[in-house]
Amino acid sequence: MNKQQKWLSGLLILALFALISIGKADAQSSGKTTAPFLGWNSYDCYGTHINEKFTNENLEAFIQKLKPSGYEYFVLDAGWFKHYDLNPGEIWPVKGQKGHLSYDEYGRLIPSEVLFPKGFKEIVDKAHKNGIKFGLHMMRGIPREVVKKNLPIKGTKYFARDIANLKDTCNWSSLMYGVNMDKPGAQEYYNSVVELLASWGVDFIKYDDIVHKPREINGVADAIEKSGKLIRLSISPGDDIDPENFKTYQRADMIRISRDVWDMKEDIEISFDRWDKMLPYSDKGFWLDMDMIPFGHIRVNYPATKNNLTAGRGYERMDYFSYPQKKSFITQRAMAASPLFMGGALTTSPNTVFELITDPGMLQCNQNGVTGKLVTRVKNYSSKVDIWKTPHKTNANEGWIGVFNRNPYMDIIKFDKKELGLNAEMNYTLYDIWGKKIIDDIPSFIFEIPADDVVFIKYKKR
């Protein structure tokens, strides 16, 4: 890296941390953030089997590798409440072994004594001591085991069977029944759940199987307000989004707009499609979440052994993305202002992954907090190329451009300024973020872009 590149990199880092600081200050005053969330989620690497040991190891790695770049949210996904009778010497359940739910006397999920024998206190305290927010995944509704036992709803005269809707079930999980919000005790149940989470110091809740249930979203949001705590709400999954519910969605901080995304080219294509279709709903008071970043060491809890659980998305591996595909993937999320939640194991993923997800130029674009739009799409019998543009939220004639080669082969592409979304009459400073170099400002540009790769440009009026 030459002196000019080092100077530019230093400016980007300073600008990035200014944006993050402004976003946090606005969050404290208005309740909403002006920049997408940055964090880690355990699902892509540990699935529904995250445990105390791996949590502590990844939290320490988070402090060292992600926190310096502004990453703030450390989230444990599904399964932290499951009790397994593990075989001697095994750290994962084996095929056919069912987990029982752990819950208290009021039917509220609590940490599994097998997975988290010390509970969450030490973990949360360490996170907070290091300026990190702690998050948990929750499933909508009330546990079926709780309904079977008909446990009481805290602070009421009602019981689980009084509020459960036995006909309302999740089509991909058999853990919960939906809650009938018309029934007395229903809101009190959600109040009690959030009250418990708040008492543990939870700062972020990812509520799953809830996007299509606006009344339960309101129930959770009301419970968060009643708690008096600043708890961020993420809602998923993203395949049942109804435009009629967007007033309700505004009570959340982020909403998934896609199904689960993994390390396959088809998922990059799906992300383009969802980004395009969800543009009318950007900048509405919540972040459009394009799902986690499946980079690095993933599916750790599915080693390819004869005893292991069946894996719907493959076995333990380093992600299958090529380096160009990784660049395209993270550039999408930067330019779409999607929350960035690393999905790979922080302890064992390669350094190249961290170089991408902590790149100052990429993060500056993401933390700008503006969802980019499609400018030009070349789609014919021989080529498929997208040009997207994300303007700076306060500075006119400044922003970011992504030239995405969506072909499975290298393409040589020529565009003029107008096709790039620029003013042909203006002069610009153009910087290639991934190439770490200045691009000459000329009337037309020729890009030689490898398969599935992207040219990611920061532009500014000279």
Backbone hydrogen bonds in HBPLUS format (Angstrom, degrees):
<---DONOR---> <-ACCEPTOR-->    atom                        ^
c    i                          cat <-CA-CA->   ^        H-A-AA   ^      H-
h    n   atom  resd res      DA  || num        DHA   H-A  angle D-A-AA Bond
n    s   type  num  typ     dist DA aas  dist angle  dist       angle   num
A0006-LYS N   A0002-ASN O   2.98 MM   4  6.27 157.7  2.03 154.2 160.9     1
A0007-TRP N   A0003-LYS O   2.91 MM   4  6.10 154.6  1.97 147.1 154.1     2
A0008-LEU N   A0004-GLN O   2.97 MM   4  6.23 162.2  2.00 150.0 154.2     3
A0009-SER N   A0005-GLN O   2.89 MM   4  6.06 157.8  1.94 147.0 153.7     4
A0010-GLY N   A0006-LYS O   2.93 MM   4  6.12 153.0  2.00 144.7 151.7     5
A0011-LEU N   A0007-TRP O   3.07 MM   4  6.38 154.4  2.13 147.7 154.0     6
A0012-LEU N   A0008-LEU O   3.00 MM   4  6.29 156.6  2.06 149.8 155.9     7
A0013-ILE N   A0009-SER O   3.06 MM   4  6.34 157.8  2.11 148.9 154.2     8
A0014-LEU N   A0010-GLY O   3.08 MM   4  6.35 162.4  2.12 149.7 153.9     9
A0015-ALA N   A0011-LEU O   2.93 MM   4  6.15 160.3  1.97 151.1 156.6    10
A0016-LEU N   A0012-LEU O   2.84 MM   4  5.99 155.7  1.90 149.4 156.5    11
A0017-PHE N   A0013-ILE O   3.12 MM   4  6.36 167.8  2.13 154.5 155.7    12
A0018-ALA N   A0014-LEU O   3.12 MM   4  6.29 142.0  2.27 139.9 150.4    13
A0019-LEU N   A0015-ALA O   3.02 MM   4  6.31 155.8  2.08 148.9 154.6    14
A0020-ILE N   A0016-LEU O   3.00 MM   4  6.33 162.4  2.03 155.1 159.7    15
A0021-SER N   A0017-PHE O   3.03 MM   4  6.04 159.2  2.08 138.3 143.9    16
A0022-ILE N   A0018-ALA O   2.99 MM   4  6.20 156.5  2.05 147.4 153.6    17
A0023-GLY N   A0019-LEU O   2.93 MM   4  6.16 161.7  1.96 152.5 157.6    18
A0024-LYS N   A0020-ILE O   3.02 MM   4  6.27 156.1  2.08 149.4 155.1    19
A0025-ALA N   A0021-SER O   3.01 MM   4  6.22 157.1  2.07 146.2 152.6    20
A0026-ASP N   A0022-ILE O   2.92 MM   4  6.15 163.7  1.95 155.7 159.6    21
A0027-ALA N   A0023-GLY O   2.97 MM   4  6.12 147.4  2.08 140.4 149.8    22
A0028-GLN N   A0024-LYS O   3.13 MM   4  6.40 150.7  2.22 145.2 151.3    23
A0029-SER N   A0025-ALA O   3.23 MM   4  6.54 142.9  2.38 141.4 151.2    24
A0029-SER N   A0026-ASP O   3.16 MM   3  5.13 123.6  2.49  93.0 107.1    25
A0030-SER N   A0026-ASP O   2.79 MM   4  5.79 162.5  1.82 159.5 163.3    26
A0031-GLY N   A0027-ALA O   2.94 MM   4  4.85 144.2  2.07 124.8 132.2    27
A0340-LEU N   A0037-PHE O   2.89 MM 303  6.31 147.9  1.99 163.6 167.3    28
A0072-GLU N   A0038-LEU O   2.84 MM  34  5.76 163.2  1.87 134.9 136.2    29
A0073-TYR N   A0038-LEU O   3.01 MM  35  6.23 169.9  2.02 145.5 148.8    30
A0039-GLY N   A0340-LEU O   2.75 MM 301  6.21 158.4  1.79 160.6 161.2    31
A0342-MET N   A0039-GLY O   2.88 MM 303  6.33 146.5  2.00 151.2 141.0    32
A0040-TRP N   A0073-TYR O   2.83 MM  33  6.34 145.8  1.94 160.6 172.1    33
A0075-VAL N   A0040-TRP O   2.91 MM  35  5.98 164.0  1.93 154.3 159.3    34
A0041-ASN N   A0342-MET O   3.00 MM 301  6.24 161.6  2.04 165.3 164.2    35
A0042-SER N   A0075-VAL O   3.18 MM  33  6.57 141.8  2.33 153.0 163.9    36
A0046-TYR N   A0042-SER O   2.82 MM   4  5.66 165.6  1.84 166.7 171.5    37
A0047-GLY N   A0043-TYR O   2.76 MM   4  4.23 143.2  1.90 125.5 127.6    38
A0299-ARG N   A0044-ASP O   2.77 MM 255  5.96 171.3  1.77 143.0 145.8    39
A0300-VAL N   A0045-CYS O   2.63 MM 255  5.10 121.0  1.97 126.9 144.8    40
A0049-HIS N   A0046-TYR O   2.93 MM   3  5.62 162.7  1.96 145.3 150.7    41
A0055-THR N   A0051-ASN O   2.91 MM   4  6.01 152.1  1.99 150.8 159.9    42
A0052-GLU N   A0115-LEU O   2.80 MM  63  5.92 150.3  1.88 162.3 156.6    43
A0056-ASN N   A0052-GLU O   2.95 MM   4  6.13 168.1  1.97 154.4 156.3    44
A0057-GLU N   A0053-LYS O   3.05 MM   4  6.30 162.1  2.09 150.8 156.0    45
A0058-ASN N   A0054-PHE O   2.94 MM   4  6.01 160.8  1.98 145.4 150.6    46
A0059-LEU N   A0055-THR O   2.86 MM   4  6.01 148.4  1.96 148.5 157.9    47
A0060-GLU N   A0056-ASN O   3.10 MM   4  6.29 159.8  2.15 146.4 150.7    48
A0061-ALA N   A0057-GLU O   3.10 MM   4  6.37 155.1  2.16 141.3 148.4    49
A0062-PHE N   A0058-ASN O   2.77 MM   4  5.92 148.5  1.87 142.4 151.6    50
A0063-ILE N   A0059-LEU O   3.01 MM   4  6.28 157.2  2.06 148.8 153.5    51
A0064-GLN N   A0060-GLU O   3.17 MM   4  6.45 152.0  2.25 142.7 149.9    52
A0065-LYS N   A0061-ALA O   2.72 MM   4  5.75 166.5  1.74 158.7 162.5    53
A0066-LEU N   A0062-PHE O   2.98 MM   4  5.05 152.4  2.05 128.4 137.0    54
A0067-LYS N   A0062-PHE O   2.94 MM   5  6.11 164.2  1.96 164.5 163.7    55
A0069-SER N   A0066-LEU O   2.95 MM   3  5.54 148.1  2.05 118.1 127.5    56
A0071-TYR N   A0066-LEU O   3.33 MM   5  5.35 154.8  2.39 137.0 129.7    57
A0070-GLY N   A0067-LYS O   2.97 MM   3  5.21 166.2  1.99 119.2 120.6    58
A0133-LYS N   A0072-GLU O   2.74 MM  61  5.84 159.6  1.78 158.7 165.2    59
A0074-PHE N   A0133-LYS O   2.81 MM  59  6.04 168.5  1.83 163.3 165.7    60
A0135-GLY N   A0074-PHE O   2.83 MM  61  5.86 155.0  1.89 146.8 143.1    61
A0076-LEU N   A0135-GLY O   2.96 MM  59  6.17 163.0  1.99 140.3 136.8    62
A0137-HIS N   A0076-LEU O   2.87 MM  61  6.22 128.5  2.14 162.7 165.4    63
A0082-LYS N   A0079-GLY O   3.06 MM   3  5.34 166.9  2.08 122.0 121.1    64
A0112-SER N   A0080-TRP O   2.96 MM  32  6.15 168.7  1.97 150.3 147.3    65
A0102-SER N   A0081-PHE O   2.78 MM  21  5.28 135.8  1.98 156.1 169.6    66
A0083-HIS N   A0100-HIS O   2.61 MM  17  5.05 172.6  1.62 162.0 164.8    67
A0100-HIS N   A0083-HIS O   2.97 MM  17  5.05 156.4  2.03 148.2 143.6    68
A0090-GLU N   A0087-ASN O   2.96 MM   3  5.40 162.3  1.99 141.1 141.3    69
A0097-GLN N   A0094-VAL O   3.02 MM   3  5.69 160.6  2.06 145.7 146.7    70
A0095-LYS N   A0307-ASN O   2.75 MM 212  5.79 161.9  1.78 149.6 155.2    71
A0110-ILE N   A0102-SER O   2.98 MM   8  5.55 159.8  2.02 127.5 129.3    72
A0104-ASP N   A0108-ARG O   2.92 MM   4  5.47 148.3  2.02 140.5 147.7    73
A0107-GLY N   A0104-ASP O   3.06 MM   3  5.37 161.0  2.10 118.5 118.4    74
A0116-PHE N   A0112-SER O   2.68 MM   4  5.50 158.3  1.73 148.8 156.7    75
A0119-GLY N   A0116-PHE O   2.91 MM   3  5.10 162.8  1.94 114.3 119.4    76
A0124-VAL N   A0120-PHE O   2.82 MM   4  5.95 172.2  1.83 172.4 174.6    77
A0125-ASP N   A0121-LYS O   2.85 MM   4  5.95 164.8  1.87 154.7 159.6    78
A0126-LYS N   A0122-GLU O   3.02 MM   4  6.12 158.2  2.07 141.9 147.5    79
A0127-ALA N   A0123-ILE O   2.98 MM   4  6.22 160.0  2.02 149.4 155.3    80
A0128-HIS N   A0124-VAL O   2.90 MM   4  6.09 176.0  1.90 159.8 160.2    81
A0129-LYS N   A0125-ASP O   2.90 MM   4  5.98 154.5  1.96 145.7 153.3    82
A0130-ASN N   A0126-LYS O   3.19 MM   4  6.37 137.7  2.38 140.0 149.4    83
A0130-ASN N   A0127-ALA O   3.04 MM   3  5.31 133.7  2.26 102.7 115.2    84
A0132-ILE N   A0127-ALA O   2.81 MM   5  4.79 161.7  1.85 140.8 138.2    85
A0131-GLY N   A0128-HIS O   3.05 MM   3  4.97 164.0  2.08 108.7 109.4    86
A0203-ASP N   A0134-PHE O   2.72 MM  69  5.37 167.4  1.74 162.1 166.5    87
A0136-LEU N   A0204-PHE O   3.01 MM  68  6.48 148.7  2.11 155.6 158.5    88
A0206-LYS N   A0136-LEU O   2.92 MM  70  6.20 166.7  1.94 148.7 152.5    89
A0138-MET N   A0206-LYS O   2.81 MM  68  5.97 163.7  1.84 151.2 149.8    90
A0208-ASP N   A0138-MET O   2.81 MM  70  6.13 165.3  1.83 163.0 167.1    91
A0140-ARG N   A0208-ASP O   3.15 MM  68  5.97 148.2  2.26 147.7 153.1    92
A0142-ILE N   A0177-TYR O   2.88 MM  35  5.47 153.6  1.95 156.4 163.5    93
A0177-TYR N   A0142-ILE O   2.94 MM  35  5.47 162.2  1.97 150.2 153.0    94
A0146-VAL N   A0143-PRO O   3.03 MM   3  5.18 124.7  2.35  98.9 113.0    95
A0147-VAL N   A0143-PRO O   3.08 MM   4  6.51 151.7  2.17 148.7 156.7    96
A0144-ARG N   A0175-LEU O   2.86 MM  31  5.96 170.1  1.87 150.4 150.2    97
A0148-LYS N   A0144-ARG O   2.91 MM   4  6.17 157.1  1.96 150.1 156.3    98
A0149-LYS N   A0145-GLU O   3.13 MM   4  6.37 149.0  2.23 138.7 146.0    99
A0150-ASN N   A0146-VAL O   2.78 MM   4  5.84 116.6  2.18 133.4 151.4   100
A0151-LEU N   A0146-VAL O   3.35 MM   5  5.91 154.9  2.42 145.9 153.0   101
A0160-ALA N   A0151-LEU O   2.86 MM   9  5.55 147.8  1.96 153.4 163.4   102
A0153-ILE N   A0158-TYR O   2.88 MM   5  5.64 165.3  1.90 146.7 143.2   103
A0156-THR N   A0153-ILE O   3.14 MM   3  5.76 147.6  2.25 148.6 145.0   104
A0162-ASP N   A0159-PHE O   2.87 MM   3  5.38 144.0  2.01 113.5 124.8   105
A0163-ILE N   A0160-ALA O   3.20 MM   3  5.69 146.4  2.32 109.4 117.5   106
A0164-ALA N   A0160-ALA O   3.09 MM   4  6.12 141.4  2.24 153.5 164.9   107
A0180-ASN N   A0163-ILE O   2.80 MM  17  5.46 172.6  1.81 172.8 172.5   108
A0165-ASN N   A0178-GLY O   2.84 MM  13  5.29 162.8  1.87 151.3 149.2   109
A0168-ASP N   A0165-ASN O   2.98 MM   3  5.42 162.1  2.01 116.3 122.2   110
A0178-GLY N   A0168-ASP O   2.81 MM  10  5.03 150.3  1.90 147.8 151.6   111
A0183-LYS N   A0180-ASN O   3.06 MM   3  5.78 166.2  2.07 122.4 126.8   112
A0186-ALA N   A0183-LYS O   3.13 MM   3  5.71 162.8  2.16 137.7 139.1   113
A0189-TYR N   A0185-GLY O   2.93 MM   4  6.05 137.5  2.11 136.8 146.9   114
A0189-TYR N   A0186-ALA O   3.13 MM   3  5.19 125.7  2.44  94.2 108.0   115
A0190-TYR N   A0186-ALA O   3.28 MM   4  6.74 161.7  2.32 153.1 154.8   116
A0191-ASN N   A0187-GLN O   2.83 MM   4  6.09 156.5  1.88 151.0 159.0   117
A0192-SER N   A0188-GLU O   2.93 MM   4  6.09 153.4  2.00 141.7 148.0   118
A0193-VAL N   A0189-TYR O   2.99 MM   4  6.33 151.9  2.07 150.5 158.5   119
A0194-VAL N   A0190-TYR O   3.03 MM   4  6.23 174.4  2.03 158.1 158.2   120
A0195-GLU N   A0191-ASN O   2.88 MM   4  5.97 152.3  1.95 144.5 153.4   121
A0196-LEU N   A0192-SER O   3.04 MM   4  6.21 152.1  2.12 141.9 147.8   122
A0197-LEU N   A0193-VAL O   3.07 MM   4  6.41 163.6  2.09 151.2 155.3   123
A0198-ALA N   A0194-VAL O   2.81 MM   4  5.98 162.5  1.84 153.8 158.7   124
A0199-SER N   A0195-GLU O   3.03 MM   4  6.22 145.6  2.15 139.7 148.7   125
A0199-SER N   A0196-LEU O   3.10 MM   3  5.09 119.0  2.49  93.6 108.8   126
A0200-TRP N   A0196-LEU O   3.25 MM   4  6.63 131.4  2.50 141.5 153.6   127
A0200-TRP N   A0197-LEU O   3.08 MM   3  5.27 138.1  2.26 100.2 111.9   128
A0202-VAL N   A0197-LEU O   3.17 MM   5  5.54 164.8  2.20 148.5 145.1   129
A0201-GLY N   A0198-ALA O   2.98 MM   3  5.08 150.2  2.07 102.8 112.4   130
A0232-ARG N   A0203-ASP O   2.81 MM  29  6.18 161.0  1.85 146.4 141.1   131
A0205-ILE N   A0232-ARG O   2.80 MM  27  6.19 162.4  1.83 164.7 168.5   132
A0234-SER N   A0205-ILE O   2.86 MM  29  6.11 170.2  1.87 162.3 162.6   133
A0207-TYR N   A0234-SER O   2.77 MM  27  6.09 150.0  1.86 176.4 167.4   134
A0236-SER N   A0207-TYR O   3.07 MM  29  6.41 145.5  2.19 160.3 161.8   135
A0210-ILE N   A0236-SER O   2.99 MM  26  6.11 167.4  2.01 163.5 159.8   136
A0213-LYS N   A0210-ILE O   2.89 MM   3  5.12 164.7  1.91 119.6 122.1   137
A0211-VAL N   A0236-SER O   3.36 MM  25  5.48 153.1  2.43 124.2 127.4   138
A0216-GLU N   A0213-LYS O   3.13 MM   3  5.59 126.8  2.43 109.3 121.9   139
A0217-ILE N   A0213-LYS O   3.05 MM   4  6.39 149.0  2.15 150.5 160.1   140
A0218-ASN N   A0214-PRO O   2.95 MM   4  6.22 160.8  1.99 148.7 152.8   141
A0219-GLY N   A0215-ARG O   2.95 MM   4  6.18 142.5  2.09 131.7 142.7   142
A0220-VAL N   A0216-GLU O   2.93 MM   4  6.19 156.3  1.99 148.4 152.2   143
A0221-ALA N   A0217-ILE O   2.85 MM   4  6.10 168.1  1.86 155.3 159.2   144
A0222-ASP N   A0218-ASN O   2.77 MM   4  5.86 158.5  1.81 148.1 153.9   145
A0223-ALA N   A0219-GLY O   3.05 MM   4  6.18 150.4  2.14 136.7 145.0   146
A0224-ILE N   A0220-VAL O   2.88 MM   4  6.23 150.8  1.97 151.6 159.8   147
A0225-GLU N   A0221-ALA O   3.01 MM   4  6.30 161.5  2.04 149.2 153.8   148
A0226-LYS N   A0222-ASP O   2.91 MM   4  6.14 157.5  1.96 148.0 154.5   149
A0227-SER N   A0223-ALA O   3.00 MM   4  6.20 138.6  2.18 139.6 150.2   150
A0227-SER N   A0224-ILE O   3.14 MM   3  5.12 125.7  2.45  93.2 107.3   151
A0228-GLY N   A0225-GLU O   3.19 MM   3  5.59 145.4  2.32 106.5 115.4   152
A0253-ASP N   A0233-LEU O   2.74 MM  20  5.30 163.1  1.77 148.7 154.6   153
A0254-MET N   A0233-LEU O   3.31 MM  21  6.76 144.0  2.45 150.6 151.1   154
A0235-ILE N   A0254-MET O   3.02 MM  19  6.45 158.5  2.06 148.4 153.8   155
A0256-ARG N   A0235-ILE O   2.97 MM  21  6.37 164.6  1.99 165.9 171.0   156
A0238-GLY N   A0258-SER O   3.24 MM  20  4.30 132.0  2.48 129.6 124.9   157
A0245-ASN N   A0242-ASP O   2.84 MM   3  5.60 165.0  1.86 128.3 133.4   158
A0246-PHE N   A0243-PRO O   3.31 MM   3  5.54 162.7  2.34 116.9 115.7   159
A0248-THR N   A0245-ASN O   2.95 MM   3  5.32 121.9  2.29 106.6 121.1   160
A0249-TYR N   A0245-ASN O   2.90 MM   4  6.24 155.8  1.96 150.0 158.2   161
A0250-GLN N   A0246-PHE O   3.06 MM   4  6.19 136.7  2.26 137.2 146.3   162
A0251-ARG N   A0248-THR O   2.93 MM   3  5.62 164.4  1.96 120.3 125.5   163
A0252-ALA N   A0249-TYR O   2.88 MM   3  5.48 161.9  1.91 117.9 124.1   164
A0287-TRP N   A0253-ASP O   2.93 MM  34  6.28 164.4  1.96 133.7 135.2   165
A0255-ILE N   A0287-TRP O   2.96 MM  32  6.32 157.8  2.01 171.9 173.2   166
A0289-ASP N   A0255-ILE O   2.84 MM  34  5.47 170.9  1.85 143.5 142.7   167
A0257-ILE N   A0289-ASP O   2.91 MM  32  5.79 157.4  1.96 158.0 153.3   168
A0267-ASP N   A0264-MET O   2.94 MM   3  5.42 138.1  2.12 109.6 120.9   169
A0268-ILE N   A0265-LYS O   2.97 MM   3  5.15 130.1  2.22 102.5 116.1   170
A0269-GLU N   A0265-LYS O   3.10 MM   4  6.52 154.5  2.17 152.0 159.2   171
A0270-ILE N   A0266-GLU O   2.90 MM   4  6.18 151.5  1.98 141.3 149.5   172
A0271-SER N   A0267-ASP O   3.01 MM   4  6.10 149.0  2.11 134.2 142.0   173
A0272-PHE N   A0268-ILE O   3.13 MM   4  6.51 149.3  2.23 143.7 150.9   174
A0273-ASP N   A0269-GLU O   3.11 MM   4  6.42 161.5  2.14 150.1 154.6   175
A0274-ARG N   A0270-ILE O   2.87 MM   4  6.16 164.4  1.90 156.9 160.4   176
A0275-TRP N   A0271-SER O   2.90 MM   4  5.91 159.6  1.94 147.0 153.2   177
A0276-ASP N   A0272-PHE O   3.00 MM   4  6.15 161.7  2.03 149.5 154.1   178
A0277-LYS N   A0273-ASP O   2.99 MM   4  6.23 165.2  2.01 151.4 155.1   179
A0278-MET N   A0274-ARG O   2.93 MM   4  5.89 149.0  2.03 147.6 154.6   180
A0281-TYR N   A0278-MET O   2.91 MM   3  5.54 155.1  1.98 120.9 128.9   181
A0282-SER N   A0279-LEU O   3.08 MM   3  5.27 169.2  2.09 118.4 117.9   182
A0293-ILE N   A0341-PHE O   2.94 MM  48  5.99 160.9  1.97 151.6 151.6   183
A0295-PHE N   A0293-ILE O   2.86 MM   2  5.62 139.9  2.03 100.8  91.5   184
A0343-GLY N   A0293-ILE O   2.79 MM  50  5.08 145.9  1.91 145.6 139.3   185
A0319-ASP N   A0296-GLY O   2.82 MM  23  5.34 148.2  1.92 137.5 147.0   186
A0345-ALA N   A0297-HIS O   2.89 MM  48  5.38 166.1  1.91 149.0 150.5   187
A0298-ILE N   A0317-ARG O   2.92 MM  19  5.75 158.6  1.97 171.9 178.2   188
A0317-ARG N   A0298-ILE O   3.15 MM  19  5.75 163.5  2.17 159.6 159.4   189
A0302-TYR N   A0299-ARG O   3.00 MM   3  5.51 158.9  2.05 121.8 122.9   190
A0316-GLU N   A0302-TYR O   2.96 MM  14  5.28 154.2  2.03 125.8 126.5   191
A0305-THR N   A0303-PRO O   2.74 MM   2  5.74 124.5  2.04 117.4 100.2   192
A0308-ASN N   A0305-THR O   3.27 MM   3  5.51 157.7  2.32 106.8 113.2   193
A0326-LYS N   A0322-SER O   2.95 MM   4  6.29 151.2  2.03 150.3 158.6   194
A0327-LYS N   A0323-TYR O   3.04 MM   4  6.37 157.0  2.10 152.3 158.0   195
A0328-SER N   A0324-PRO O   2.98 MM   4  6.29 158.8  2.02 150.3 155.8   196
A0329-PHE N   A0325-GLN O   2.86 MM   4  6.00 162.6  1.89 150.6 155.6   197
A0330-ILE N   A0326-LYS O   2.98 MM   4  6.17 172.6  1.98 157.8 158.1   198
A0331-THR N   A0327-LYS O   2.95 MM   4  5.94 147.8  2.05 142.3 151.8   199
A0332-GLN N   A0328-SER O   2.94 MM   4  6.13 155.8  2.00 149.3 154.9   200
A0333-ARG N   A0329-PHE O   3.34 MM   4  6.69 161.3  2.38 145.7 149.1   201
A0334-ALA N   A0330-ILE O   2.93 MM   4  6.13 144.0  2.06 139.9 150.3   202
A0335-MET N   A0331-THR O   2.93 MM   4  6.06 171.1  1.94 156.5 158.0   203
A0336-ALA N   A0332-GLN O   2.86 MM   4  5.96 140.4  2.02 147.1 158.9   204
A0338-SER N   A0333-ARG O   3.06 MM   5  5.02 157.3  2.12 145.9 150.8   205
A0337-ALA N   A0334-ALA O   3.35 MM   3  5.38 159.6  2.40 101.2 107.0   206
A0372-GLY N   A0335-MET O   2.78 MM  37  5.40 153.2  1.85 145.8 153.7   207
A0349-SER N   A0345-ALA O   3.19 MM   4  5.86 128.4  2.47 148.8 155.1   208
A0353-VAL N   A0350-PRO O   3.12 MM   3  5.77 142.1  2.27 114.9 123.3   209
A0355-GLU N   A0351-ASN O   2.92 MM   4  6.24 151.0  2.01 154.9 164.1   210
A0356-LEU N   A0352-THR O   3.24 MM   4  6.46 145.6  2.37 138.5 145.7   211
A0356-LEU N   A0353-VAL O   3.16 MM   3  5.32 125.1  2.47  97.5 110.5   212
A0357-ILE N   A0353-VAL O   3.05 MM   4  6.38 169.1  2.06 157.1 159.0   213
A0358-THR N   A0354-PHE O   3.00 MM   4  5.81 130.8  2.25 140.4 149.0   214
A0359-ASP N   A0356-LEU O   3.34 MM   3  5.28 167.9  2.36 104.0 106.7   215
A0363-LEU N   A0359-ASP O   2.96 MM   4  6.17 168.2  1.97 161.8 165.5   216
A0364-GLN N   A0360-PRO O   2.89 MM   4  5.97 150.4  1.98 143.7 151.7   217
A0365-CYS N   A0361-GLY O   3.30 MM   4  6.50 155.2  2.37 141.0 146.3   218
A0366-ASN N   A0362-MET O   3.04 MM   4  6.36 164.3  2.06 151.4 155.7   219
A0367-GLN N   A0363-LEU O   2.78 MM   4  5.85 172.4  1.78 156.5 158.7   220
A0368-ASN N   A0365-CYS O   3.23 MM   3  5.18 148.3  2.34  97.7 107.0   221
A0369-GLY N   A0366-ASN O   3.14 MM   3  5.96 160.1  2.18 118.8 123.1   222
A0373-LYS N   A0389-LYS O   2.94 MM  16  5.54 154.6  2.01 150.4 146.7   223
A0389-LYS N   A0373-LYS O   2.89 MM  16  5.54 161.8  1.92 154.0 158.4   224
A0375-VAL N   A0387-ILE O   2.76 MM  12  5.56 169.7  1.77 159.9 161.9   225
A0376-THR N   A0387-ILE O   3.24 MM  11  5.04 159.9  2.28 132.9 138.5   226
A0387-ILE N   A0376-THR O   2.78 MM  11  5.04 145.3  1.89 163.3 162.5   227
A0378-VAL N   A0385-VAL O   2.79 MM   7  5.03 163.0  1.82 157.8 161.1   228
A0385-VAL N   A0378-VAL O   2.81 MM   7  5.03 155.0  1.87 142.4 151.1   229
A0380-ASN N   A0383-SER O   2.97 MM   3  5.50 163.6  1.99 157.2 162.1   230
A0406-ARG N   A0384-LYS O   2.99 MM  22  5.48 144.4  2.12 154.7 164.7   231
A0386-ASP N   A0404-PHE O   3.05 MM  18  5.11 156.4  2.10 143.2 149.2   232
A0404-PHE N   A0386-ASP O   2.78 MM  18  5.11 156.4  1.84 156.1 161.4   233
A0388-TRP N   A0402-GLY O   3.00 MM  14  5.20 157.4  2.05 145.9 151.6   234
A0402-GLY N   A0388-TRP O   2.91 MM  14  5.20 160.9  1.95 145.7 150.1   235
A0390-THR N   A0400-TRP O   2.85 MM  10  5.12 165.1  1.88 148.3 153.1   236
A0400-TRP N   A0390-THR O   2.84 MM  10  5.12 157.5  1.89 145.4 153.1   237
A0392-HIS N   A0398-GLU O   2.79 MM   6  5.49 157.7  1.84 147.4 139.6   238
A0461-LYS N   A0397-ASN O   2.86 MM  64  5.50 142.5  2.00 159.2 170.4   239
A0399-GLY N   A0459-TYR O   2.99 MM  60  5.44 159.4  2.03 148.6 147.6   240
A0459-TYR N   A0399-GLY O   2.85 MM  60  5.44 162.0  1.88 140.8 146.9   241
A0401-ILE N   A0457-ILE O   2.78 MM  56  5.01 154.5  1.85 144.9 152.8   242
A0457-ILE N   A0401-ILE O   2.75 MM  56  5.01 172.0  1.76 160.7 162.3   243
A0403-VAL N   A0455-VAL O   2.88 MM  52  5.08 166.7  1.90 148.1 152.5   244
A0455-VAL N   A0403-VAL O   2.95 MM  52  5.08 153.5  2.02 134.7 142.6   245
A0405-ASN N   A0453-ASP O   2.94 MM  48  5.55 165.4  1.96 158.9 163.4   246
A0452-ASP N   A0407-ASN O   3.20 MM  45  6.01 139.6  2.37 160.2 169.9   247
A0411-ASP N   A0449-ILE O   2.96 MM  38  5.51 161.2  1.99 151.6 154.4   248
A0449-ILE N   A0411-ASP O   2.92 MM  38  5.51 157.5  1.97 169.9 163.2   249
A0413-ILE N   A0447-PHE O   2.76 MM  34  5.13 167.5  1.78 153.6 156.1   250
A0447-PHE N   A0413-ILE O   2.73 MM  34  5.13 161.4  1.76 155.3 160.0   251
A0415-PHE N   A0445-PHE O   2.87 MM  30  5.29 154.3  1.93 149.2 157.5   252
A0445-PHE N   A0415-PHE O   2.63 MM  30  5.29 169.4  1.64 163.9 166.4   253
A0420-LEU N   A0416-ASP O   3.22 MM   4  6.55 136.1  2.42 143.0 155.2   254
A0420-LEU N   A0417-LYS O   3.00 MM   3  5.06 130.1  2.26  97.3 111.5   255
A0422-LEU N   A0417-LYS O   2.85 MM   5  5.00 162.9  1.88 148.5 142.6   256
A0421-GLY N   A0418-LYS O   2.93 MM   3  5.01 155.3  1.99 103.4 111.0   257
A0426-MET N   A0423-ASN O   3.07 MM   3  5.51 165.4  2.09 116.3 121.0   258
A0462-ARG N   A0427-ASN O   2.78 MM  35  5.54 177.3  1.78 138.5 139.3   259
A0429-THR N   A0460-LYS O   2.79 MM  31  5.30 164.0  1.81 159.2 162.8   260
A0460-LYS N   A0429-THR O   3.07 MM  31  5.30 133.3  2.29 141.9 153.5   261
A0439-ILE N   A0430-LEU O   2.85 MM   9  5.20 169.5  1.86 137.5 139.7   262
A0431-TYR N   A0458-LYS O   2.92 MM  27  5.13 156.8  1.97 145.9 153.3   263
A0458-LYS N   A0431-TYR O   2.87 MM  27  5.13 162.1  1.90 148.5 153.4   264
A0432-ASP N   A0437-LYS O   2.76 MM   5  5.28 166.9  1.77 175.8 171.1   265
A0436-LYS N   A0432-ASP O   2.72 MM   4  5.50 120.2  2.07 140.9 153.6   266
A0437-LYS N   A0432-ASP O   3.31 MM   5  5.28 150.0  2.41 130.4 138.8   267
A0433-ILE N   A0456-PHE O   2.78 MM  23  5.59 152.6  1.86 164.1 171.8   268
A0453-ASP N   A0450-PRO O   3.18 MM   3  5.42 148.7  2.28 137.0 131.8   269
